[in-house]
Amino acid sequence: MALRITDECINCDVCEPECPNDAISMGPEYYVIEPSRCTECVGHHDEPQCKVVCPVECIEIHPEWVESPVQLHLKYERLIGEPEKLT
């Protein structure tokens, strides 16, 4: 599943640099997550780093982008351009 940032975002700028996939950027009013680039940090970290650093807890599962852990890992492989084995 990809994540999304809700309108409760306070634009504190802490999530964007934490994203290893460059999936977070400033939207028209607040930060947004590009679902095609979000792997919930699979392949990089044990938990989504944007959620770890968010001071207002405005990051949630994107209900329109439901993906399994295997699908997230395949997306990670595609993004880094190097196939890795899922363990």
Buried (B, 14 or more C-beta within 10 A) or exposed (E): BBBBBEEEBEEBEBBBEBBBBEBBEEEEEBBBBBBEBBBBBBBBEEEBBBBBBBEEEBBEBBEEBEBEEEBBBBBBBEBBEEEEEEE
